[in-house]
Amino acid sequence: MAWSIANLFKPSDRDVAAHRLYQETVTQARKPHFYTAWGVPDTPLGRFDAIALHCFLVLNRLQQDANTESFSKQYSGAIFDDMDRSLREMGVGDLSVGKKIRKIAEGFYGRSAAYARALDEGEAATVETLKRNLYGEADCPNDDALNSVAAYVLDSVDVLRGQELNELLKGSVRFALLPGEDE
């Protein structure tokens, strides 16, 4: 087998899978139902909050298996690689990107810790945490929408728990179905 210097710059299969998993996560978080039916703010912060919620759900599942620590780090790297790229596309200067990524990371990990505590405490805590984090910049979300999102989150935890770990490690993820979706 021939080896070349190009191999140094080629992403590993695991890196490719982590980025694919992240892209599937983002695709789910950007589904219009969150913004149109459930009133998640369709703003940069609202979209970030929806992505952060879904990334938390994936990381929460990965953390249930002791053999996924390395892949979880690759997945987290994919999250922040994309945030870095997005900031640069929005015109943020090179000198500011690091500070902004650090602030985004603090927000992401703060939200993740709040979601983890809420899942441990139950449905009522999940509803309150979603109200504070996912709907943080919105006026008061309607109770039906908020309860529907909470049910979706709890269902997604179950769906992810039932998903084969190998599927996730190959970059494929399933969340709970949204109203009107078919399997």
Secondary structure, DSSP 8 states (H G I E B T S, - for coil): ----THHHHS--HHHHHHHHHHHHHHHHHT-HHHHHTS----SHHHHHHHHHHHHHHHHHHHTTSGGGHHHHHHHHHHHHHHHHHHHHHTT--HHHHHHHHHHHHHHHHHHHHHHHHHHHH-HHHHHHHHHHHTTTTSS---HHHHHHHHHHHHHHHHHHHHS-HHHHHTT-------TT---
